[in-house]
């Protein structure tokens, strides 16, 4: 899997037009994104559709970026699995891009998906523990289920709760504020 640093990509952007796809949720993208990036969320990313929409630029590399590199790595793998090979992951993601002082576009602030997962998991563990103590010991199973889910997410690098939260209405844009 090929990767590129944010500085190298910024240098390429100065030389010519590059196709940069940000695979975060629309709300995350609206908050801050690398200048010139287009938003195609990972859960709706169709490699063949994206490749067909490139208007004769299929010989040029396609770059993927997310918050820190995890989702963009999955996007690159999705393209490689579909037989599309000229794809490159941006190391460090939007965080590294912003920290390097490269041009970004900022919009309305939002709670990151990672933070939403931590809040939801913590709430469910607390709820299961409190209900287990005060109502019925069986509710401890809720805390155990969330703990097992967090372990599974860590081992497989796939977060079911994150995927579920990404589909929630507060993580969707129904107005022009998320349009690129």
N, C-alpha and C positions, 0 to 999 in steps of 0.2 A: 504494500500500500504506500503510495507516494504522499509526502507531506511537504509543506512549505511554511516558512516563518512569516509572521505578519509583516515584517519589514520587507522581505523579498516580494511578497504579494503587492505591497504598497508601491514598490519600485516598478513592478510590472504594470500596475494601474496607471502610473505616470507615463509609461512608454506607449501603452495602447489600451484599448477596451478589453476588459476581462469579464467573464461570466462568473459571478459570485452569488451563490445561493445560501441564504441563511435558513437553517432548518428548525429554528426555534418556533415556539407558538407565536401567533400574531401579536398578542399582548406583549410578550418579551421583546419581539422585534420592534414594536412601536416605541418601547421605552428607550432603547439605544441600539443602533446597528451601524456597521461599517458603511461608510459612504459608498454608494454604487451597488450595494447588496440588494437582492430580490428575495422576498420571503416565500418559501414553499415549505410549510411545516412537515416534519419527518413523517408524521402519521398519514399524510396525504401525498407523499412524494412518489410519483410514478416515473421510473427511469426512462421508459420508452416515450412517454408523453413529453418529458422535459427534453429529451434528445431530439424529438421531432419538432419542437418549438424553437430550436436554435438557429433557424434560418441560414443554413449554409455555413455555420461556424462549428460544425461537428469535429473539424480537425483541430480546433483550439481546445486547450484544457478547460475543464469545468471545475471550479473551486467550491468547496463546501466549508461553511463556518457555522458555529453554534456558540453557546456561552463559553465553554471551556475546552471542547474538543471531543466529548463523548458522543453526542448525537451526530455530529458531522462525520465521525469515524463510521458510525452505523450507516449513514447515508452513502458514503463512499463504498462500503461493502455491498450495499443494496445495488448500486450501479455495477460493481464488478460482478456480482452474481447474475446480473441481467446481461452480461457480456459487453458492457460499455466500460472501456478501460482508461480513457484519457481523463481521469478524475483525480483530484488532489485535495487532501484534507489540510485545513489551515490550523497549524499548531497553536494551542493556547486560546483559540477562539476570539470572540468579541472582547472578552476581558483583557487579553493580551494586546489586542488592537487598540483599545481605549487607553490602557496603561502605557503604551508606546507613544501616546500623543498623536496618533494617526486620526484622520478626519472621520468623525462620526455624526450621525443625525440623531438628535434626542427628541423624545416626545413625552407623553404622559407616563409618570412613574407607575410601577406595578410591583406586586410581590412576586419574586422569582418562583418558578415551579419547584425548585429544590427546597426553598424555604417553606412553601405550602405543604410539601410532603412531610417535612419535619414537624410542622404545626399539627397536621392531621394525625400523624403517627403518635406524637406525644399526647394529643387529646384522647385518642382511642385507648392508649395504654392507661392513662389516668382514669378514664371512664370505666374501663374494665376492672381496674383495681378497686376503685371506690364502690362500684356496684357489687363486686365480689365480696367486699368486706361488709357492706351494709345491707345488701339485698339477698344475694345468693352466691355461694362459692363458685357456681358454674360460670359466672361472668368473668372469672379470672382467665377463662379460655380466650376471651377477646384480646386481652393483653398478650397472651401466649401466641395467638394467631398473628398479631401485628409484629411481634418480635421475630417469629418465623419468616414472615414476609420480608422484613428488613434484612434478615440473614440471606434469604434467597436473592434479594435485589443485589446485595453485596457480592455474592458468589457468581451470579450470572450476568451482572452488570445490566439488568433489565428491571425496571421498577414499574410494577403493575399499578401501584397507587399513583405514581407520576403520570402514567398514561391515562388513567381515569380522571385525574384532576385537570389534565390538559384539555379534556373534552367539556369541562364545566363551563357554564355560560360566562362567568367572570374572566375566563381565559380565552374567550372568543371575541372577535370584533365584529359588530354588526353595523358599524358606521364607517365613514371615510377616514377616520383617524388611523386606521391600520393599512390603508392603501398605500402602495408605493408609487 
